[in-house]
Amino acid sequence: MFSITIAEASKKLGVSTERVRQLIGNGSLAAEQLAGIWLIDEGSIAARLKNNPGPGRPSSKAKRARAARFMLMSRNHEVLAFAFDAATGEFFDADEIIDAKRAPLSVMSPRGTKASSAALSYWWAHRTIPKARQGIEAKLAELGIADTYDLPFKSMGLSLSDQYWIKPYDSDINWHDINFFENDFAEAKVEDWMADVGLDSPDNTSDGVLSKRWVCRDGVRTLLKGGTLLEQEPFNEVIATELFSRILSEGDYVPYRLEEWGNGYVSSCPNFVGPTEELIPAYYVNDVLPRASHRDSYRHYVECCAALGVEDIETALGKMIICDDIMANTDRHWRNFGLIRDVETLEYRPAPLFDTGSSLWCRVLTRELAYTPFVVDMRPFYEDARQQLRLVNDTSWLDLDKLSGFPEWAADFLDENPSLYGRTDFVFEGLQQRIDFLRVLFG
């Protein structure tokens, strides 16, 4: 009899209403829709209760009993063992530490003797597609899974941003047989952002809100990334590349190109993480040392990098600060800059500059530009642009004469996108004013 509402089923089964909808979607619960309301068969509720834990929140003991045990790996290095309850997305018993020095920086205790299950869960949550990404809810329903934290298990947690993966405990699977750096991965021919999600693909572990997809072109792992309504972000990435190419060294930045894909514009860039490397966001670097109460965020980050043996970090940060200032980049948060670590040698270096799409006032409506100041709130160290620029001590690399004609180039390039008509004059003037200010500040 179809008489149980989703809310009632949620209480009876002891799961969220979202989980009930997933169970309906994958056929685990028989249901029919009446006047827009889902009603669930009482018999299918009874059958599920018979074969699953009873209503109410399961005890920790029950959750541990049904949790599967895995080994977190870094290439072929065993790092730590943990248990994972797929029904709730909870991590347990991260108590078997094999190689603390290769663990994610935020997971281990300061002495490297204990791993935090909560920290491991937080790290995992940022290893998958965020719920805010367009199209992910429909994809989850199609796959019949409850939450995004299940997605990495579709491909053993493999990524193209680092060397971590998970394998069933005591399994003899070899890294070289499965990793995406050396082996082909699923790649549908259709130009759809979610086409490969849920398959054997690095798309299962792609963080960030903007639409993105990994493709392999002549052996080169390439990331495609879309934009928002006006599609300015892909253009901004190419403008930033032009800026970087004029004043930075080749290894200081990731080069982006513009492509037409899926009836729109996207940016594309090669994977900047090597086959033995991993990207460590600055967010986790900050956990290397406890922060003293009198230390500002910039000095604390520099000290954490020094503790890891990173050389020339202040010069690298200075390049980031100045380039972001020119681009009016308001989104240099603590996850889109950081360090590169070689997981074999455990040596660190600053990561090249990447992800500059959310810049050049792209989130300001065209009709509001006339009332918009050229000054923006900056990140990550200070909102005040002048205060952040004062952190830069080494400008020996900076030659502002190389930026002659850059604002004109950027404006002409933006004109290639009809959606951006009416914005290019503002961007030209904004870039010119920001460069002129740097001339005054740094001479």
Contacts in CASP RR format, 6 or more apart in sequence:
PFRMAT RR
TARGET T0000
AUTHOR 0000-0000-0000
METHOD contacts of the structure
MODEL  1
MFSITIAEASKKLGVSTERVRQLIGNGSLAAEQLAGIWLIDEGSIAARLK
NNPGPGRPSSKAKRARAARFMLMSRNHEVLAFAFDAATGEFFDADEIIDA
KRAPLSVMSPRGTKASSAALSYWWAHRTIPKARQGIEAKLAELGIADTYD
LPFKSMGLSLSDQYWIKPYDSDINWHDINFFENDFAEAKVEDWMADVGLD
SPDNTSDGVLSKRWVCRDGVRTLLKGGTLLEQEPFNEVIATELFSRILSE
GDYVPYRLEEWGNGYVSSCPNFVGPTEELIPAYYVNDVLPRASHRDSYRH
YVECCAALGVEDIETALGKMIICDDIMANTDRHWRNFGLIRDVETLEYRP
APLFDTGSSLWCRVLTRELAYTPFVVDMRPFYEDARQQLRLVNDTSWLDL
DKLSGFPEWAADFLDENPSLYGRTDFVFEGLQQRIDFLRVLFG
1 41 0 8 1.000
1 42 0 8 1.000
1 43 0 8 1.000
2 30 0 8 1.000
2 31 0 8 1.000
2 32 0 8 1.000
2 34 0 8 1.000
2 39 0 8 1.000
2 40 0 8 1.000
2 41 0 8 1.000
2 42 0 8 1.000
3 39 0 8 1.000
3 40 0 8 1.000
3 42 0 8 1.000
4 12 0 8 1.000
4 39 0 8 1.000
4 40 0 8 1.000
4 41 0 8 1.000
4 42 0 8 1.000
4 45 0 8 1.000
5 37 0 8 1.000
5 38 0 8 1.000
5 39 0 8 1.000
5 40 0 8 1.000
6 17 0 8 1.000
6 20 0 8 1.000
6 21 0 8 1.000
6 24 0 8 1.000
6 38 0 8 1.000
6 40 0 8 1.000
7 17 0 8 1.000
9 20 0 8 1.000
9 29 0 8 1.000
9 40 0 8 1.000
9 45 0 8 1.000
10 16 0 8 1.000
10 17 0 8 1.000
10 19 0 8 1.000
10 20 0 8 1.000
11 55 0 8 1.000
11 56 0 8 1.000
12 45 0 8 1.000
12 49 0 8 1.000
12 55 0 8 1.000
13 19 0 8 1.000
13 20 0 8 1.000
13 45 0 8 1.000
13 48 0 8 1.000
13 49 0 8 1.000
13 52 0 8 1.000
13 54 0 8 1.000
13 55 0 8 1.000
14 54 0 8 1.000
14 55 0 8 1.000
14 56 0 8 1.000
14 57 0 8 1.000
15 23 0 8 1.000
15 87 0 8 1.000
16 146 0 8 1.000
18 146 0 8 1.000
18 147 0 8 1.000
19 146 0 8 1.000
20 29 0 8 1.000
20 40 0 8 1.000
21 38 0 8 1.000
21 141 0 8 1.000
22 140 0 8 1.000
22 141 0 8 1.000
22 144 0 8 1.000
22 145 0 8 1.000
22 146 0 8 1.000
23 29 0 8 1.000
23 48 0 8 1.000
24 31 0 8 1.000
24 38 0 8 1.000
24 40 0 8 1.000
25 141 0 8 1.000
25 144 0 8 1.000
26 144 0 8 1.000
26 145 0 8 1.000
28 44 0 8 1.000
28 48 0 8 1.000
29 40 0 8 1.000
29 41 0 8 1.000
29 44 0 8 1.000
29 45 0 8 1.000
29 48 0 8 1.000
30 40 0 8 1.000
30 41 0 8 1.000
30 43 0 8 1.000
30 44 0 8 1.000
31 38 0 8 1.000
31 39 0 8 1.000
31 40 0 8 1.000
31 41 0 8 1.000
31 44 0 8 1.000
32 38 0 8 1.000
32 39 0 8 1.000
33 39 0 8 1.000
49 55 0 8 1.000
53 62 0 8 1.000
53 66 0 8 1.000
58 87 0 8 1.000
58 88 0 8 1.000
63 85 0 8 1.000
63 87 0 8 1.000
63 88 0 8 1.000
63 90 0 8 1.000
63 92 0 8 1.000
64 83 0 8 1.000
64 85 0 8 1.000
64 92 0 8 1.000
64 93 0 8 1.000
66 85 0 8 1.000
66 87 0 8 1.000
67 83 0 8 1.000
67 84 0 8 1.000
67 85 0 8 1.000
67 86 0 8 1.000
67 90 0 8 1.000
67 92 0 8 1.000
67 93 0 8 1.000
68 83 0 8 1.000
68 84 0 8 1.000
68 86 0 8 1.000
68 168 0 8 1.000
69 81 0 8 1.000
69 82 0 8 1.000
69 83 0 8 1.000
69 93 0 8 1.000
69 168 0 8 1.000
69 169 0 8 1.000
70 81 0 8 1.000
70 82 0 8 1.000
70 83 0 8 1.000
70 84 0 8 1.000
70 166 0 8 1.000
70 167 0 8 1.000
70 168 0 8 1.000
70 169 0 8 1.000
71 78 0 8 1.000
71 79 0 8 1.000
71 80 0 8 1.000
71 81 0 8 1.000
71 166 0 8 1.000
71 167 0 8 1.000
71 168 0 8 1.000
71 169 0 8 1.000
71 171 0 8 1.000
72 78 0 8 1.000
72 79 0 8 1.000
72 80 0 8 1.000
72 81 0 8 1.000
72 82 0 8 1.000
72 103 0 8 1.000
72 120 0 8 1.000
72 164 0 8 1.000
72 165 0 8 1.000
72 166 0 8 1.000
73 79 0 8 1.000
73 164 0 8 1.000
73 165 0 8 1.000
73 166 0 8 1.000
73 167 0 8 1.000
73 175 0 8 1.000
74 99 0 8 1.000
74 102 0 8 1.000
74 103 0 8 1.000
74 163 0 8 1.000
74 164 0 8 1.000
74 278 0 8 1.000
74 343 0 8 1.000
75 163 0 8 1.000
75 175 0 8 1.000
75 179 0 8 1.000
75 276 0 8 1.000
75 343 0 8 1.000
75 344 0 8 1.000
76 174 0 8 1.000
76 175 0 8 1.000
76 176 0 8 1.000
77 98 0 8 1.000
77 99 0 8 1.000
77 102 0 8 1.000
77 343 0 8 1.000
78 98 0 8 1.000
78 99 0 8 1.000
79 97 0 8 1.000
79 98 0 8 1.000
79 99 0 8 1.000
79 100 0 8 1.000
79 102 0 8 1.000
79 103 0 8 1.000
79 164 0 8 1.000
80 94 0 8 1.000
80 96 0 8 1.000
80 97 0 8 1.000
80 98 0 8 1.000
80 99 0 8 1.000
80 100 0 8 1.000
80 103 0 8 1.000
80 107 0 8 1.000
80 115 0 8 1.000
81 93 0 8 1.000
81 94 0 8 1.000
81 95 0 8 1.000
81 96 0 8 1.000
81 98 0 8 1.000
81 169 0 8 1.000
82 91 0 8 1.000
82 92 0 8 1.000
82 93 0 8 1.000
82 94 0 8 1.000
82 115 0 8 1.000
82 117 0 8 1.000
82 120 0 8 1.000
83 91 0 8 1.000
83 92 0 8 1.000
83 93 0 8 1.000
84 90 0 8 1.000
84 91 0 8 1.000
84 92 0 8 1.000
85 92 0 8 1.000
86 150 0 8 1.000
86 153 0 8 1.000
89 121 0 8 1.000
89 147 0 8 1.000
89 149 0 8 1.000
89 150 0 8 1.000
90 121 0 8 1.000
91 117 0 8 1.000
91 118 0 8 1.000
91 120 0 8 1.000
91 121 0 8 1.000
91 124 0 8 1.000
92 117 0 8 1.000
93 117 0 8 1.000
94 107 0 8 1.000
94 115 0 8 1.000
94 116 0 8 1.000
94 117 0 8 1.000
94 120 0 8 1.000
95 114 0 8 1.000
95 115 0 8 1.000
97 103 0 8 1.000
97 108 0 8 1.000
97 112 0 8 1.000
97 113 0 8 1.000
97 114 0 8 1.000
97 115 0 8 1.000
100 108 0 8 1.000
100 112 0 8 1.000
100 113 0 8 1.000
100 115 0 8 1.000
101 346 0 8 1.000
102 343 0 8 1.000
102 346 0 8 1.000
103 112 0 8 1.000
103 115 0 8 1.000
104 119 0 8 1.000
104 120 0 8 1.000
104 123 0 8 1.000
104 164 0 8 1.000
104 284 0 8 1.000
105 280 0 8 1.000
105 284 0 8 1.000
105 285 0 8 1.000
105 287 0 8 1.000
105 288 0 8 1.000
106 119 0 8 1.000
106 122 0 8 1.000
106 123 0 8 1.000
106 283 0 8 1.000
106 284 0 8 1.000
106 287 0 8 1.000
107 115 0 8 1.000
107 116 0 8 1.000
107 119 0 8 1.000
107 120 0 8 1.000
107 123 0 8 1.000
108 114 0 8 1.000
108 115 0 8 1.000
108 116 0 8 1.000
109 115 0 8 1.000
109 116 0 8 1.000
110 290 0 8 1.000
123 284 0 8 1.000
124 149 0 8 1.000
124 152 0 8 1.000
125 149 0 8 1.000
126 207 0 8 1.000
126 335 0 8 1.000
127 152 0 8 1.000
127 157 0 8 1.000
127 159 0 8 1.000
127 164 0 8 1.000
127 205 0 8 1.000
127 207 0 8 1.000
128 148 0 8 1.000
128 149 0 8 1.000
128 151 0 8 1.000
128 152 0 8 1.000
128 204 0 8 1.000
128 205 0 8 1.000
128 207 0 8 1.000
129 136 0 8 1.000
129 148 0 8 1.000
129 151 0 8 1.000
129 197 0 8 1.000
129 203 0 8 1.000
129 204 0 8 1.000
129 206 0 8 1.000
129 207 0 8 1.000
129 208 0 8 1.000
130 136 0 8 1.000
130 148 0 8 1.000
130 207 0 8 1.000
130 208 0 8 1.000
130 209 0 8 1.000
131 137 0 8 1.000
131 148 0 8 1.000
132 209 0 8 1.000
133 208 0 8 1.000
133 209 0 8 1.000
133 210 0 8 1.000
133 211 0 8 1.000
134 193 0 8 1.000
134 211 0 8 1.000
135 193 0 8 1.000
135 194 0 8 1.000
136 148 0 8 1.000
136 194 0 8 1.000
136 197 0 8 1.000
138 194 0 8 1.000
139 194 0 8 1.000
139 197 0 8 1.000
139 198 0 8 1.000
140 146 0 8 1.000
140 147 0 8 1.000
140 148 0 8 1.000
143 197 0 8 1.000
143 198 0 8 1.000
145 151 0 8 1.000
151 197 0 8 1.000
151 198 0 8 1.000
151 204 0 8 1.000
151 205 0 8 1.000
152 158 0 8 1.000
152 166 0 8 1.000
152 204 0 8 1.000
152 205 0 8 1.000
153 166 0 8 1.000
154 198 0 8 1.000
154 199 0 8 1.000
154 200 0 8 1.000
154 201 0 8 1.000
154 204 0 8 1.000
155 185 0 8 1.000
155 198 0 8 1.000
155 199 0 8 1.000
155 200 0 8 1.000
155 201 0 8 1.000
155 202 0 8 1.000
155 204 0 8 1.000
155 205 0 8 1.000
156 165 0 8 1.000
156 166 0 8 1.000
156 167 0 8 1.000
156 173 0 8 1.000
156 178 0 8 1.000
157 164 0 8 1.000
157 165 0 8 1.000
157 166 0 8 1.000
157 204 0 8 1.000
157 205 0 8 1.000
158 165 0 8 1.000
158 178 0 8 1.000
158 179 0 8 1.000
158 180 0 8 1.000
158 202 0 8 1.000
158 204 0 8 1.000
158 205 0 8 1.000
159 165 0 8 1.000
159 180 0 8 1.000
159 202 0 8 1.000
159 205 0 8 1.000
160 180 0 8 1.000
160 181 0 8 1.000
160 202 0 8 1.000
160 214 0 8 1.000
160 221 0 8 1.000
160 223 0 8 1.000
160 271 0 8 1.000
160 273 0 8 1.000
161 205 0 8 1.000
161 207 0 8 1.000
161 273 0 8 1.000
161 278 0 8 1.000
161 279 0 8 1.000
162 273 0 8 1.000
162 277 0 8 1.000
162 278 0 8 1.000
162 279 0 8 1.000
162 280 0 8 1.000
162 343 0 8 1.000
163 175 0 8 1.000
163 179 0 8 1.000
163 276 0 8 1.000
163 277 0 8 1.000
163 278 0 8 1.000
163 343 0 8 1.000
164 278 0 8 1.000
165 175 0 8 1.000
165 178 0 8 1.000
165 179 0 8 1.000
167 173 0 8 1.000
176 182 0 8 1.000
177 183 0 8 1.000
180 202 0 8 1.000
180 214 0 8 1.000
180 221 0 8 1.000
181 221 0 8 1.000
181 274 0 8 1.000
181 275 0 8 1.000
182 275 0 8 1.000
184 216 0 8 1.000
185 196 0 8 1.000
185 200 0 8 1.000
185 201 0 8 1.000
185 202 0 8 1.000
185 214 0 8 1.000
185 216 0 8 1.000
186 196 0 8 1.000
186 199 0 8 1.000
186 200 0 8 1.000
186 201 0 8 1.000
187 196 0 8 1.000
187 201 0 8 1.000
187 214 0 8 1.000
187 215 0 8 1.000
187 216 0 8 1.000
188 195 0 8 1.000
188 196 0 8 1.000
188 199 0 8 1.000
191 261 0 8 1.000
191 262 0 8 1.000
191 263 0 8 1.000
192 262 0 8 1.000
193 211 0 8 1.000
193 212 0 8 1.000
193 213 0 8 1.000
194 203 0 8 1.000
195 213 0 8 1.000
196 203 0 8 1.000
196 213 0 8 1.000
196 214 0 8 1.000
197 203 0 8 1.000
197 204 0 8 1.000
198 204 0 8 1.000
201 214 0 8 1.000
202 214 0 8 1.000
202 221 0 8 1.000
203 212 0 8 1.000
203 213 0 8 1.000
203 214 0 8 1.000
206 212 0 8 1.000
206 213 0 8 1.000
206 214 0 8 1.000
207 335 0 8 1.000
210 225 0 8 1.000
210 226 0 8 1.000
210 227 0 8 1.000
210 228 0 8 1.000
210 233 0 8 1.000
211 225 0 8 1.000
211 226 0 8 1.000
211 227 0 8 1.000
212 223 0 8 1.000
212 224 0 8 1.000
212 225 0 8 1.000
212 226 0 8 1.000
213 223 0 8 1.000
213 224 0 8 1.000
214 221 0 8 1.000
214 222 0 8 1.000
214 223 0 8 1.000
214 224 0 8 1.000
215 221 0 8 1.000
215 222 0 8 1.000
215 224 0 8 1.000
216 222 0 8 1.000
220 270 0 8 1.000
220 271 0 8 1.000
221 270 0 8 1.000
221 271 0 8 1.000
222 268 0 8 1.000
222 269 0 8 1.000
222 270 0 8 1.000
222 271 0 8 1.000
223 268 0 8 1.000
223 269 0 8 1.000
223 270 0 8 1.000
223 271 0 8 1.000
224 259 0 8 1.000
224 261 0 8 1.000
224 266 0 8 1.000
224 267 0 8 1.000
224 268 0 8 1.000
225 233 0 8 1.000
225 234 0 8 1.000
225 237 0 8 1.000
225 266 0 8 1.000
225 267 0 8 1.000
225 268 0 8 1.000
225 269 0 8 1.000
226 233 0 8 1.000
226 234 0 8 1.000
226 265 0 8 1.000
226 266 0 8 1.000
226 267 0 8 1.000
227 233 0 8 1.000
227 234 0 8 1.000
227 265 0 8 1.000
227 266 0 8 1.000
228 362 0 8 1.000
228 363 0 8 1.000
230 362 0 8 1.000
230 366 0 8 1.000
230 417 0 8 1.000
230 419 0 8 1.000
230 420 0 8 1.000
230 423 0 8 1.000
231 264 0 8 1.000
231 265 0 8 1.000
231 417 0 8 1.000
231 419 0 8 1.000
232 357 0 8 1.000
232 360 0 8 1.000
232 362 0 8 1.000
232 414 0 8 1.000
232 417 0 8 1.000
232 419 0 8 1.000
232 420 0 8 1.000
232 423 0 8 1.000
233 267 0 8 1.000
233 357 0 8 1.000
233 358 0 8 1.000
233 362 0 8 1.000
234 256 0 8 1.000
234 258 0 8 1.000
234 259 0 8 1.000
234 265 0 8 1.000
234 266 0 8 1.000
234 267 0 8 1.000
234 357 0 8 1.000
235 258 0 8 1.000
235 265 0 8 1.000
235 413 0 8 1.000
235 414 0 8 1.000
235 416 0 8 1.000
235 417 0 8 1.000
235 420 0 8 1.000
236 327 0 8 1.000
236 356 0 8 1.000
236 357 0 8 1.000
236 358 0 8 1.000
236 359 0 8 1.000
236 360 0 8 1.000
236 362 0 8 1.000
237 256 0 8 1.000
237 258 0 8 1.000
237 267 0 8 1.000
237 269 0 8 1.000
237 356 0 8 1.000
237 357 0 8 1.000
238 256 0 8 1.000
238 257 0 8 1.000
238 258 0 8 1.000
238 267 0 8 1.000
238 413 0 8 1.000
239 327 0 8 1.000
239 360 0 8 1.000
239 410 0 8 1.000
239 413 0 8 1.000
239 414 0 8 1.000
240 253 0 8 1.000
240 256 0 8 1.000
240 323 0 8 1.000
240 327 0 8 1.000
240 329 0 8 1.000
240 353 0 8 1.000
240 356 0 8 1.000
240 357 0 8 1.000
240 359 0 8 1.000
241 253 0 8 1.000
241 254 0 8 1.000
241 255 0 8 1.000
241 256 0 8 1.000
241 257 0 8 1.000
242 406 0 8 1.000
242 409 0 8 1.000
242 410 0 8 1.000
242 413 0 8 1.000
243 323 0 8 1.000
243 326 0 8 1.000
243 327 0 8 1.000
243 403 0 8 1.000
243 406 0 8 1.000
244 252 0 8 1.000
244 253 0 8 1.000
244 255 0 8 1.000
244 323 0 8 1.000
244 353 0 8 1.000
245 253 0 8 1.000
245 255 0 8 1.000
246 402 0 8 1.000
246 403 0 8 1.000
246 406 0 8 1.000
247 323 0 8 1.000
247 397 0 8 1.000
247 398 0 8 1.000
247 399 0 8 1.000
247 400 0 8 1.000
247 402 0 8 1.000
247 403 0 8 1.000
248 319 0 8 1.000
248 323 0 8 1.000
248 353 0 8 1.000
248 397 0 8 1.000
249 397 0 8 1.000
251 352 0 8 1.000
252 316 0 8 1.000
252 319 0 8 1.000
252 352 0 8 1.000
252 353 0 8 1.000
253 352 0 8 1.000
253 353 0 8 1.000
253 354 0 8 1.000
254 269 0 8 1.000
254 270 0 8 1.000
254 272 0 8 1.000
254 352 0 8 1.000
254 353 0 8 1.000
254 354 0 8 1.000
255 269 0 8 1.000
255 270 0 8 1.000
256 267 0 8 1.000
256 268 0 8 1.000
256 269 0 8 1.000
257 267 0 8 1.000
257 268 0 8 1.000
257 269 0 8 1.000
258 265 0 8 1.000
258 266 0 8 1.000
258 267 0 8 1.000
258 268 0 8 1.000
259 265 0 8 1.000
259 266 0 8 1.000
259 267 0 8 1.000
259 268 0 8 1.000
260 266 0 8 1.000
265 417 0 8 1.000
267 357 0 8 1.000
269 354 0 8 1.000
272 279 0 8 1.000
272 340 0 8 1.000
272 351 0 8 1.000
272 352 0 8 1.000
272 354 0 8 1.000
273 279 0 8 1.000
273 340 0 8 1.000
276 342 0 8 1.000
276 343 0 8 1.000
276 344 0 8 1.000
277 340 0 8 1.000
277 341 0 8 1.000
277 342 0 8 1.000
277 343 0 8 1.000
278 340 0 8 1.000
278 341 0 8 1.000
278 343 0 8 1.000
279 338 0 8 1.000
279 339 0 8 1.000
279 340 0 8 1.000
279 351 0 8 1.000
280 338 0 8 1.000
280 339 0 8 1.000
280 340 0 8 1.000
280 341 0 8 1.000
280 348 0 8 1.000
280 351 0 8 1.000
281 334 0 8 1.000
281 335 0 8 1.000
281 336 0 8 1.000
281 337 0 8 1.000
281 338 0 8 1.000
282 301 0 8 1.000
282 334 0 8 1.000
282 335 0 8 1.000
282 337 0 8 1.000
282 338 0 8 1.000
282 339 0 8 1.000
282 380 0 8 1.000
283 334 0 8 1.000
283 335 0 8 1.000
285 301 0 8 1.000
285 304 0 8 1.000
285 305 0 8 1.000
285 308 0 8 1.000
285 338 0 8 1.000
285 339 0 8 1.000
286 297 0 8 1.000
286 300 0 8 1.000
286 301 0 8 1.000
286 304 0 8 1.000
286 334 0 8 1.000
287 304 0 8 1.000
288 304 0 8 1.000
288 307 0 8 1.000
288 308 0 8 1.000
289 300 0 8 1.000
289 303 0 8 1.000
289 304 0 8 1.000
289 307 0 8 1.000
291 300 0 8 1.000
292 300 0 8 1.000
295 303 0 8 1.000
296 381 0 8 1.000
297 380 0 8 1.000
297 381 0 8 1.000
298 317 0 8 1.000
298 381 0 8 1.000
298 391 0 8 1.000
301 317 0 8 1.000
302 313 0 8 1.000
302 314 0 8 1.000
302 317 0 8 1.000
305 313 0 8 1.000
305 339 0 8 1.000
305 348 0 8 1.000
305 350 0 8 1.000
306 313 0 8 1.000
308 339 0 8 1.000
308 348 0 8 1.000
309 348 0 8 1.000
310 339 0 8 1.000
310 348 0 8 1.000
310 349 0 8 1.000
310 350 0 8 1.000
311 349 0 8 1.000
312 350 0 8 1.000
313 350 0 8 1.000
314 393 0 8 1.000
314 394 0 8 1.000
315 394 0 8 1.000
315 397 0 8 1.000
316 350 0 8 1.000
317 350 0 8 1.000
317 391 0 8 1.000
317 392 0 8 1.000
318 391 0 8 1.000
318 392 0 8 1.000
318 394 0 8 1.000
319 353 0 8 1.000
319 397 0 8 1.000
320 332 0 8 1.000
320 337 0 8 1.000
320 353 0 8 1.000
321 381 0 8 1.000
321 388 0 8 1.000
321 389 0 8 1.000
321 391 0 8 1.000
321 392 0 8 1.000
322 389 0 8 1.000
322 392 0 8 1.000
322 395 0 8 1.000
322 398 0 8 1.000
322 438 0 8 1.000
323 329 0 8 1.000
323 353 0 8 1.000
323 356 0 8 1.000
324 332 0 8 1.000
324 356 0 8 1.000
324 359 0 8 1.000
324 378 0 8 1.000
324 379 0 8 1.000
325 378 0 8 1.000
325 385 0 8 1.000
325 388 0 8 1.000
325 389 0 8 1.000
325 434 0 8 1.000
325 438 0 8 1.000
326 403 0 8 1.000
326 431 0 8 1.000
326 434 0 8 1.000
326 435 0 8 1.000
326 438 0 8 1.000
327 356 0 8 1.000
327 359 0 8 1.000
327 360 0 8 1.000
328 359 0 8 1.000
328 360 0 8 1.000
328 361 0 8 1.000
328 374 0 8 1.000
328 376 0 8 1.000
328 430 0 8 1.000
328 434 0 8 1.000
329 356 0 8 1.000
329 357 0 8 1.000
329 358 0 8 1.000
329 359 0 8 1.000
329 378 0 8 1.000
329 379 0 8 1.000
330 358 0 8 1.000
330 359 0 8 1.000
330 363 0 8 1.000
330 376 0 8 1.000
330 377 0 8 1.000
330 378 0 8 1.000
330 379 0 8 1.000
331 355 0 8 1.000
331 357 0 8 1.000
331 358 0 8 1.000
331 359 0 8 1.000
331 379 0 8 1.000
332 378 0 8 1.000
332 379 0 8 1.000
332 380 0 8 1.000
333 379 0 8 1.000
333 380 0 8 1.000
334 380 0 8 1.000
336 354 0 8 1.000
336 355 0 8 1.000
337 351 0 8 1.000
337 353 0 8 1.000
337 354 0 8 1.000
337 380 0 8 1.000
338 350 0 8 1.000
338 351 0 8 1.000
339 348 0 8 1.000
339 349 0 8 1.000
339 350 0 8 1.000
339 351 0 8 1.000
340 348 0 8 1.000
340 349 0 8 1.000
340 350 0 8 1.000
340 351 0 8 1.000
341 347 0 8 1.000
341 348 0 8 1.000
360 410 0 8 1.000
360 427 0 8 1.000
360 431 0 8 1.000
361 369 0 8 1.000
361 372 0 8 1.000
361 376 0 8 1.000
361 423 0 8 1.000
361 426 0 8 1.000
361 427 0 8 1.000
364 372 0 8 1.000
366 422 0 8 1.000
366 423 0 8 1.000
369 422 0 8 1.000
369 423 0 8 1.000
369 426 0 8 1.000
372 426 0 8 1.000
374 429 0 8 1.000
374 430 0 8 1.000
374 433 0 8 1.000
374 434 0 8 1.000
375 385 0 8 1.000
376 385 0 8 1.000
377 383 0 8 1.000
377 384 0 8 1.000
378 384 0 8 1.000
378 385 0 8 1.000
378 388 0 8 1.000
381 388 0 8 1.000
381 391 0 8 1.000
382 388 0 8 1.000
382 391 0 8 1.000
386 441 0 8 1.000
389 438 0 8 1.000
389 441 0 8 1.000
395 442 0 8 1.000
398 438 0 8 1.000
398 442 0 8 1.000
400 435 0 8 1.000
400 438 0 8 1.000
400 439 0 8 1.000
400 442 0 8 1.000
400 443 0 8 1.000
403 435 0 8 1.000
406 431 0 8 1.000
406 435 0 8 1.000
407 427 0 8 1.000
407 428 0 8 1.000
407 429 0 8 1.000
407 430 0 8 1.000
407 431 0 8 1.000
407 432 0 8 1.000
407 435 0 8 1.000
408 428 0 8 1.000
410 427 0 8 1.000
410 428 0 8 1.000
410 431 0 8 1.000
411 424 0 8 1.000
411 425 0 8 1.000
411 427 0 8 1.000
411 428 0 8 1.000
412 424 0 8 1.000
414 420 0 8 1.000
414 423 0 8 1.000
414 424 0 8 1.000
414 427 0 8 1.000
415 421 0 8 1.000
415 424 0 8 1.000
END
